[in-house]
Amino acid sequence: MLQFSPFRTVLIVLVALCAIMFTLPNFFTKEQVAAWPDWLPKQSVVLGLDLQGGSHLLLQVNREGIIAERLSDLRRDARTVLANENGIGNIITTNPDANEIVIELTDPDQREQARQAIQGLQNTLSNSMFAVGGVEELSFGETSSGRLTVGLTPDGVEQRMSALVAQSIEVIRKRVDELGTTEPTIQRQGDDRVLVQVPGFDDSERLKDIISRTARLTFHMVYPGLSAAQAEAQGLPAGTRVVPSQTGGNELIYDEVALGGESLIDAQPSYDQQTNRPVVTFRFDTRGAITFGEITSRNVGQRFAVVLDNQVITAPVIQQPITGGTGQISGNFTTETANDLAVLLRAGALPASLDIVEERSVGPSLGADSVRAGVTAGIIGGLATVVFMLIAYGLFGVFANLALVLNVTTIVGAMSLLGATLTLPGIAGIVLTIGMAVDSNVLIYERIREEQRNGRSVVQSIQAGFDNAMSAILDSNVTTLIAAAVLFFLGSGPVQGFAVTLGLGILTTLFTAYFVTLFIVGRWYAWKRPKTLKIQLTRFIPDDTHIPFMSWRKTALIFSVLLSVLSIGWFGIHGLALGIDFKGGSSIEVQSTEGPADLSAIRSALGELELGEVQVQGFGSPEDVLVRIEAQEGGEGAQQETVDQVSTVLTDAGYDIRRVESVGPTVSGELALSSAIGLSVAVLGILIYLWFRFEWQFAVGAILTTVHDAIMTLGFFAVTGIEFNQSSIAAILTIIGYSLNDTVVIYDRIREFMLKYRKIPMTEVLDMSINSTLSRTILTGFTTLLALTALVVFGGEVIRSFTIAMTFGILIGTYSSIFVSAPILLLFGLRERPEQQKAPAEAKRADGAAV
């Protein structure tokens, strides 16, 4: 009898109930969920930016600017210590290549005194106020000519960068919170970067301006009696500098900061009572109010400049002393810009300049379209799979479908519990899981049929079928799980979302395949007590199939080698159509608001901007257009200016900006490197796992089969010209996982038959193994293709290249698992033993099994 322990039964029921409970909040509004009792789960799946719209910015602290500013401060401090405090004459220059300042003394005899004086500049940096010790920021030395040097240590630079990133995160958080957005993500990424994701906020231009502006506010006296133009012509007076003005001219101001913005405690948008124009009112703390009152009292009739990020916002004449500690900033403000400036001043200045190295923004309409496309593809793919399983297995197809529904429910429930982010590729991962999840049930059902044909009883067939199939199920899914883990840790954004759903799908598939399906079948048997089992309703592959695959092995291997060489050759000559993820640049998706898009007019308008290579192409419907712009010279700043220019031109021409992606050269190079590392790590991890599970020939054979599929897929990208981007890496890794799934199932059967039929020639063993798993291979490939076809047709343009590549990969993976993986074993020494050559007839008698 099939025995089910109470623990297993309780576990299945609890998992099913928890999956349903954690999934339910996704089908109700937030208001309805909030009214539920506190003991019910209320967390729902978080939609990614590509599904709900929003902005994604990756900001990098400007290292060169920080070092230059620190050297400037160090130069000033050294001059103060030497000349002003110790009366030591000196000439100080900066050596930016070595991150140091060089001090030349006018009196060499004062060298020792100078050396001791500058030692007091040493600064110890630490990550925490509770840290013991710290990092010394400065190093002291002497040149061969006797000049003293003070340099920044590498550890000191890194420590300062780390501290500045932490401070920047806090300032950015305050600024974003002031905008009233919900659930923003602001976190450190790496040593010098900050990741900002703001869902539901699609005005990326405003967000960039608010986040990336340093907002360093200072107050300076304007130099009297001399204009900026006159000063530049005659020579700047000592202690002054020329600063551009918001009005378009320049102002000559004193270099000394009369009052700093750190004294501000509040700033609010308002309106001037006389002109009714938008202004920003501010209020100082007690110390700032006293200083402000003293300055305005001493300089009645003089101009007082308000400088924001090295630009004069306003420079009014002081009419009378201002002793209340309040004032206002007037300028060419709109209501929105006045509000944004008030937000910046309240949040405080960024401690360092931040460059935007990656930008991705999605409009809410595109997000809604993506949700609709993903759900449509999921429903159609799921229904197609369900119907096919019913046609193929009848009642047992119903059992498989029940397990499949619980599988998908468990995935969604787990994502809700973990607060995971669901992206459009993540939906593709769920749909793909639907197609692949039936693989485990097909393996089990076909194994039960085989056990029943071998003369076992119904109970024994069911139990043995589940037990014997689990080895292949475990091995095939673990290899795919390794690929998903690599995607998660080395990928980013949507690719990570795909990895999460794929990884969860593998885990839930393993659970439902063995526990849930066995439980359902066992309860059904206990209720019906059938004498025999009719598992397969429609037989697609006859039981007595004996295709001589090994007789074609040389032809198949030659064909595969030729195709691989052609793929490599085409790839080497023509390369890949690299997306902006790997070569840098910008991609802007727009939609016409006035009928079909005019591509030639767009090309003409953008051609006048002289931006280099600009590609304009249709994208989906006649109203949609995709504009690609090559990486601009001048770094990330120039790239962002280009995006702003193109967006303005397209908006003025009557197009809505639906999606913007901009990747700087630094990030694109890192993505290319991390992708190469990811593929290598995935292959290595799979190789190690298979080496432990099988003989070494199997591990090497699986890897070579995998390399074959990867080369073929790259050749497909090269020949078709489909854009190769970060999602393409996810496609290749998933194809690798799927192909290995097929290969491992065949290898598992080969290993079993090698032990079971020791006197059968190896070529016959390989043919038996492939034929016995052929039904499973075809059925699994077909159900997966059903799901992928739904994604290709209904999934939308954003993931179409990804799903087309996946479809090709499934076909090539099915081919290689049959015609490449097994013949390779013979090439690597998995040869016939002497006793295996004596009784080939036994092979024919044993053939006909199906898994």
N, C-alpha and C positions, 0 to 999 in steps of 0.2 A: 504493500500500500504506500501511496505517497504520504509522507509524514510532514506535517507543518507544525513546528514548535509554536507555542503561544507567543513567544518573544517575536518570531518572524511575522506572525499575523498582526500583532500589535504595532510593530515597526511599520509595516506597509500601510495600515490604517492611519497611523499618526502622520506619516509622510504625506499621504494623500490629503488628509484634512488640513494640514499646515500649508500645503501647496495651494489648495483652494482658498484658504483664508487670506494668505498673503497676496494672492492674485486678485481677489475681489476688489480692493481699493482702486485698481486700474480701470474699472468699469463704472465708476461713480465720480461725481464732481467733488471738488475739495470741500465744498460746503456740506454736502451730504456725508462725506467721510468724517468731517469734524464733529458731526452730531452723533456719531456712533459711541457706544460705551468705551471707556478707557482701556478695557482689557482686550479689545479687538485691535488687530494691526491696522495702522493707517498709512504706512509708508507705501508709496507707489513707485513704479519705475520712473527714473529721471530721463526725460527726453533730451537727447543731444542737441547741439546747436543746429545740426543739419535737419532736425525734425521740428523744432519749435522756433527756429530763427534766433539770432543773437550774434555776438561778436567774440572772436578769439584773437587775442594779441599775445605775442611772445616778445618781451622786452629785454634788452641786454644793457647792463651798465656799461657806459663808455669808459673802458679801461684807460685808453690813451688820454682822455680828458681828465680823468681822476689823477693820473700820474703827473700830467702837466700842471694841474692846479696845485697838487701837493708840492711839487718842486718849486713853483712860484712862491707858495707860502713859506717853504723852507728857506728859500733865498732871502726873502724879506726878514724872516726871524733871525737868520744868521747875520745879516747886516745890522739888525738892531742890537743883537748881543755883542758883536765885535765893536762896531763904531760908537753906538749910542751909550752902551753900558760900560765898555772897557776902553774906549778911545783908541782902538786898533784900526788903522787905516787898511782898507781892503778893496779889491775889485772882484766881484763874484759873477761868474758866468755859469750857464746851464749846459750840461752835456746830456741831452735827452736819450741818446743811444745807450748810455750806461745808467740811466735813471739816477743821475747824481748832479750835484753842484760842485764847481771848482772855485776855490778861494785862493786868490793871489794877494799876498801881503805886501804893503808898500814898504814895511820895515821887516826884513827876514828875521831879525833878532827877536821879534815878538812871536815867533812860531809856537813855542811851547805854551806861552800864555794864551794864544789864540786856540791851540788845540784843547786846552783845558776848558776854555770858555764855551766852545761849541759842543763839548761833551754834554753840557746841560740841556741840549736840544733833544737828547734821546727820549723816545716815547715808547712806552710798553703797552701793547695792545692785547686784549683778551676777548674771548667770545662771550663771557659771562661775568657778571659782577661778583659771582661766587668762585670764579676760577682762581686757582693758585698759580702765581707766576704770570707768564704771558709771553708774547713775542716781541722782541726788540725791533722797532720799525727802521732804525737807522744803522748804517755802518760807516765807520770813519777810516780814512786812509790818507795816503800821501803819494803824489806822483814822483816820477824820477827827477823832475825839475824842482821839487821842493814845495809844490802847491798842495794845499790841503783839500781833501774831498769828503763830502758828506753824501752818501747814497741811500736809496731806499732798498731794503732787503726784499728778496722775493717772498719770504714768509710774511713780512710786514705788509706788502702790497696785497697779498691774498687775504690777510686778516682784515685789512681795511675794506677790501671789496666785499667780503662776507658781511661785515657790519653795515655797509651801505645798502646791500641788498635787503637785509632785515629791516632797516629803517625805511627803505623805499616801499616795502610791502605794506607797512603800517600806514604810510601816507596814502598809498594807492587805495587801500581798504577804506580809509576815511572818505576819500573823494568819491569812490563808487557808491558807498553807503549814502552819501549826500544826494545821489541821483535818484534814490528811492527804488532801485532795482531789487529783484528778489533772487536769492540763492546764487550770488556771484561766487566764482572760484578764483581765489588769488593765492598763489603758492610759489615757493621757490622751485626753480628747475635748474639743476646743475649748480655751478659755483657763482655765476654772475648773471643769472637770468630770472625773470619773473613771468609766470604764466597768469594771464587774466582771461577768464571766460565769463561773459555776462549774458545769460540767456534772456531772450525777449527784448534785448536792446539792439535794434538793427541799425541805428545811426552810428556807424563805425567812425565816421569822420569826427563827430562830436566826442565820442568816447576816446579816440586817439588824442585829440587835443587836450582833453581834461586829464588823461592819465600821463601822457608823456611830457607835458610842459613842466619845466622845473619849478616855475612859479616862485622864483626868488625875488622878493620885494624889498627894495631899499629906497631910502629917501636921501636926496643930495641937494645941496645948494647949487643954483645955476650961477656960473661965473658972470659977473656984471660987466657991462660996458663993452663986450666983445662977442661978436657972433661966432658961430662954429666955422663958417666959411673964412672969416678973417683970421681966426686962430690957425686954421690949417694952412693958410697962405703965409702967415708971419711966423708960425711956430707956436706950438702949444705952450701956454704958461705952465710953470712947474706945478705938479699936483693936480692936473686937470686931464680930462679925456673927452673925446667927441663920441656921443651916443646917438644912434638913430631915433627919430621920433615917430610916434604912431601917425602923426599928421603927414608924414612924408619927408620932412626935412631932417636936420640934425640939431643937437643941442650940445653946448659946451658946459660940462658940469665938473664940479670938484670930485676928484677921485675918492676922497674920504667919505665914508658912509656916515651921514649925520644921524640916521636912525634906521635900525633894521626891522624887517618884517616879523622877526621872532617875537617882537613886543606886542603884536596884534593878538587880541583874544576873541574878536568877533568881526565878521564882515557880512553884510546883507545887501541884496539888491534893493534899490529904491528909485525914486524919481526926484529930480531937481525941482524945488518948489517954484523957481522962477521960469525955467525953460520947459519944464515937464519932460525933460529927456532922462533916459535911464542912467543911473549912476550907481556907484557902490559906496555905501557908508561903512566906516570902520571904527573900531574902538580899541584903544591901547590899554595895556595893564597899567598899574600904578606907576611903575618906573618909567614906562614908555610915555605916559601922559605928562609926567614931570619934564622929561627930556624934550618932548614935543612942544610943551609950553615955553620952555627956555629958548628953543630954537626960533620959534615964531615971534617971541618977544624981542630977540636981538636982531631980527632980520625983517622988520616991517618995511614994506616997499620993495623987498627983493623977491626974486622968483625961486620957487621951491619945487624941485622935480621929483615925481613919483616914477621910479624905474622898476619895470617888471621884466625879468629875463633879458637884461641889457637893452631894453627899449623904453624910451620915455613915454609913459601913458598920458601924463598931463603935467604941466609946469606952470601953475597959477602964481599970481603975485600975492604975497602975504599982505592982506589988508589990515589985519589987526592980530594981536596975540590970541592964540587958541589954547586956552587953559583947561578945557573940559576933557581932553584926551580923546576927542572924537573928530572925525573929518570925513571928507568924501572924495572919491576919485571919479572924475568926469572924463569922458573921452567919446570916441565914436562907437558907442555901445548900442546894441539892440537889447531888448528885454532878455533874450536867451544868453547873449554873451555877458551881460552884466551878472546874470545868475551864475554862469559858469565861473566867472572871475571870483565871485563871492565864495563859491564852493572851493576853489583852489586856495584862496587865502585862509579860509577856515581850516582846511585840512593841513595847511603848512606846506613849506617848500620841499621839493624832493632834494635829498642830500647829494644827488648825482644826476647827470644827464642820462636819459634812457633812450636807446635807439630801438625802433620797431624792426625786428628781424623776421617776423612772420605775422601775417594777418589773414584771418579767415572770417568772413561775415556772411550770414545767410538771412535773407529777408523772410518775414513771417509767411508770405504767400507761397514762397518756394518750400518752406518747411511743411506747410499744410499739404502741398502737392506731394512731397516726399512721403509723408505719413500715409496719404491716400494710396499712393503707388505701392508702398511696402505692404500695407494691409491687404490690398487687392491681390498682389502676387502671393502673399502668404496663404490667403483663403483658397485661391485657385490651385496653388501647388499642393496645399494640404488635402483639398477635396480630390484632386487627381490621384494622389497617393492612396488615400482611403479607398476610393473606388477600385483602383488597381489591386489592392490587397484583397478586397472582397471578391473580385473576379478570380484572382489566383488561388486564394485559400478558403473562400467560403466562410464557414463558421470560425475557423481558426484565423481568418483574416479579420473577423470582428474582434477576436481576442487581441490580435496585434494592434488594431486601431484603438481599442480601449487603452492599451499600454501607451500608444503614441500620444493620445490626448493627455494622459497623465504626465507623460514625458514633457510635452510643451508647457503644460500648466506648472510643472515643477520648475522648469527653466524660468518662466516669468515670475513665479513666486520667489525663487532664490534671488533673482535680480532685484525684486522689490525689497526683500529682506536686507540685502547688502547695500541698497541704495545705488546700484550700478546704473551707468548711463547707457541708454539704448540709442544707438545710432542707426543710420540707414544701412551701412554694411552689417551692423548687428542684426537687423531684421533679416538680411540675406543669410546670416549665420544660422538663425532659427529655421528659416525655410530650408536651408541646406541640411540642417539636422533632421528635419522631417523626412527628407529624402533618404538620408543615410541611416536613420534610426531603424528602419524596417530591415536593414541588413542583419542585425542580430536575430530578429525573429525568423528571417528566412533561413539563416544558419541552423537555428534550433529546430525549425519545422522539418527541414530537409534531413537533418540528422535523426530525428524521430522516425521519419519514413524509412531511412536506411536501417535503423535498428529493428524496426518491425519486419522488414523484408528478410533480415537475418534470422528471424524465428523467435525473437523475444516477445514476451507478453506485452499487453498494452501498458501496464504500469511500468514494467521494466524499460520499454521503449521510451516512454516519456522521461523517466528519471535519467536513463543513459543518454538520451538525446540532449537534455539540458547540461548534464555534467561534461559530456565529451565536446560539446560546442563551445563551452566557456573558455577553453584554452585559446582557440582562434579568436573569439570575441575580445578577450582581454588583450592579447598581443596586438591585434589590429587597432584597437582603440587607444592603447597606450602610446603607440607611435604617433597617432594623430594628436593626442594630448601634448606630446612633447613639442610638436610644431605650434600648437596653440599657445603653450607657455612661452616659447621664444617670441611669438608675435606680441604677447602682452608686455613682456619686459623690455623688448627692444623697439616696439612700435610706439605710435603715439596717436592720440585723437581717435578718429573713426576706426583705424586698424586695431587699436586696443579694444574698442567696442565689439568688433568682429571676433577677436580672440576670446573675449569674455563669454559671449554667447556660444561660440564653438566649444570652448572648454567645459562650460556648464552642460551643454548638450551631450558631450561625451560621458560625463559623470552620471547624468540622469539616465542616459541610454543604458549604461552598464547596470544601474539599479533596476530599471523597469524590465530590462531583458531577462534577468535571472529571477529577481524576486517577484515582480508583478505578473509577468506573463506566466511563470510557473504557478503562482498562486491561483490565477484565473483558470488555467487549464486543470489544475488539481481540484479546485472546487467544482468545476464542470464535470470532471470524471466521477467524483464522489456522488454527484447528483444523478448522472445519466448511466454510469456503469456500461459503456459500450463494449461490445465484443471485439470490434476492430476500429481502427481510426482511419477516417477518410480526410486526410489533411489537405491535400492539394485538390482544388476544384477544377482548375484548368492547368493541364500539363504543357508547358511551353517547350521544355527540353525532355525528349523521351528518356526513360530510365536506362535503356540499353544503348545509349549513345556512346560510340567509340570512335572519336575523331583522332586520326594519327598525327597529332600536333608535332611530335618529335621528328617525324619524317620531313617536316617542313622547316626544321630549326635552322638549317644553314641558310635557306632562302630568306627566312624571317630576320636572322641576324644581319645578313648582308644588306637587306632592305633598310633595317634600322640604322646600321652604320652609315649607309649612303645618305639617308635623310638627316642624320645627326651632323654629318660633314657639311651637307648643303645648308643646314640651319646655322652652323657655326660660320660658314663662309658668307652667307647672306648677312648675318649679324655683324661680321667683321667688316664687310664692305659698306653696308648701308646703315648699320647701327640701329638704335631704337629711337622711336619718337618720344624722347624723354619729356615728361611733364615738368611742371615748375617745381615739384617736390625735389627733383634731382638736378636740375640745371639752373634753378632760380628763375625769377620772373614773376609775372602777375597774370591772373586769369579773372576775367570779369564776365559774369553771365547777366544779361539784360533781357527785358521783355518789352516789346513795343506796345504802347498804349493807343496807337492809331492804326490798327490793322497789321498786315504782314510787314516784317522788317525789311528795310532797304539796305542790303549788305554793301552795295557799291557806294551808297551815300556815306555809310559809316566808314568804309575804307578811305574814302576821299577826305572826310573830316579828320580822321586820325592821322592820315598821311601828312597833313599840314603841321602836325606837332613834332615831326622829325624824331621819332622815338626808336628808330631802328626797325627791326623785324616785328611787324604786327600782323597777326593772323585773325581774320574775321570769318566765322563760319556759322551756318545754321546749327541749331541745337534743339532737336526735338520738334516742337510745333513751328509753324511758319513765323510766329511772333517772337520766338526765342533766338537769341544770338549769343555766341561765345566769343569773347575777344581775348587773345593771348598776346602778351607783351614780353619781349625778351628782357633779360636782366640788364639794368641800366648801369653805366659807368658812374662811379661816385658813391657806390655802396648803398646801404639800406635807406639812407635819407633821400637819395635821388630816386630810388624805387618808389618810395611813398609819395613823393611829389608827382611822379608819373601817374600813379593810380589816381591821385586827386584830379589831375588834369583830364585824364580820360573819363573819369566819372562825371566831371562837370560838363564835358562836351556831349556825352551820351544823354545826360539828364536834360540838357537844353534842347536836344534833338527829339525829345519825347519818349525816352526809354526809362523804365524803372530798373534800378539796380537790384537784382535778386540775389546775387552771390559774388563775393570778392575773395580771392585768395592771392596772397602775395608772400613769396618766400625769398629771403635774401640769399646771397651766394654762400655765406657761412653756414646757414642752416641746411641748405641743399646739399653741400658737401658732407656735412655730418650725417644727414639722412642716407646718402649713398653708402657711406662707410658703415653705418649701423645696420643697413639692410644686408650688405655683404657679410658682415659679422653674424647677423641673425641667421642667414641661410647656412653658413658654415657651422654655427653652433647647433642648429636643428639637425643637420645631417650627422654631425658628430654624436649628438645625444642618441639619435635613433640607432646609429651604428653600435654604440656601446650597449644599448639595451638588447638589440638583436644578437650581439655577440654572446651575451650571457644566456639568452633564451635558446639559441640554436648553435649549430656548428658554424665555424668561421666562414665556410663557403656560403652559407645562407646569408650571413650578415653582409659580406662583400657583394653577393648577388643582389640583395635588396638595395644597397647603396648605388650600385651601377644602374639598376633599373630606375631608381629615383633620379640619378643624374641624366639618364636618357630622357625621362619625362620633362625634366627642367629644361634641357637643351631644346627639346621639341617645342615647348611652350615659349621659350625665348625666340625661337625661329618663327613661331606663329605671330608673336608681337612684331618682329622685324618685317616679315612679309606683308602682313595686313596693314601695318602702320598705325595700329591702335596705340593710343597714348599709354606709355609705361610710367606709372606713378606709384605712390605708396600702396595703394590698394592692389596693384599688380603683384607686389611682394606677398601680400596676404593671399592672393589667388594662387601663386606658385607654391607657397607653403601648404595651402589646403590641398592642392593637387598632389603634392608630395605625400601628405597624410592619407589621402584617399587611395592613391596608387599603392602605397605601402599596406593599406588595409587589405586590398585585393591580393597583393603579393604574399602577405603573411598568412592569409587564409590558405592559399595554395601550399605554401611552405609547411604549414602546420600539418596538412594532409600528407605531404611528401614524407615528412618525418615519421608520421604514424604508419604509413604503408611500408617504409623502409624497415621498420621493426616487425611489422606484421607479416610481410611477404619477403623473406630473406632470400628466396631462391629465384626471384623474378628479376630479369634484366633491368638495369636502371632506367633505360629509355621507356620500358613498359610501366615502371613505377611512376615516372613523370607523367606519361599519358593518362594513366589511371587517376592520378591526383587531379590533373586539370579537368578531365571529364567528370569526375565525381563532384567537383566544385563549380562546374560550368553553369548549372541552373542557378545557383546562388549568385555567381558573377553577373550573369545576364539580368536577373531580376533586380539586383541591387543597382546596377548601372542604369536600368530603365527607370526605376523609381526616382533615382537622383536626377536623371535628365528631365523627368517630369517637373520636379521642383525648380530646376534651373531654367527650363523653358518658360515657366511662369514668371520668373524673375527677369529674363531677357525681354519678354513681351510686355509685361506690366510693371516692372520694377522702376521704370523711369530712366532718363538719360544719365543721371549722375553715376549710377552703378552699372550701366549697360556694358561698358568695356570690361569691367570686373567679371560680370556674369558670362559674357561671351567667352572670355578666356577660360573661365571655370568649365564651361560646357566643352570646349575643345580639350581641356585637361582631363575631364572624365573619360572622354572617348579614347584619348591616347593612353591614359592610365589603365583602362580596361584591356586595350590591345597589348600593352607591355607586360601586364601581369600574366597574360597567356603565352605570348610569343617571345618574350625576352627573359623574364625572370627564371623560368625553368631551364632553358638551354644554357644559361650562364653557369648553372651549377655543374654541368658536365665539363665546361671549359676550365673550371677551377678545382678539378680533382675529385668531385663527388662521383667516382667511377664505380663500375660494376665490380662486385666481389666475385671470385671464381664460382661460388655456389649459385650466384644469381644468373649464370648463363645456362643452367641445366634444364630449367623447366619453364620456358616462356608460355606454355599452354595454361599454366596456373594463373597467369595474368588475365587471360581472357575469361576464365571462370570467375575470377574475383571482381572483374570489371562490372560496371553497371551501377555501382553505388553512387549515391547522390548526397551532397552536403549542401 
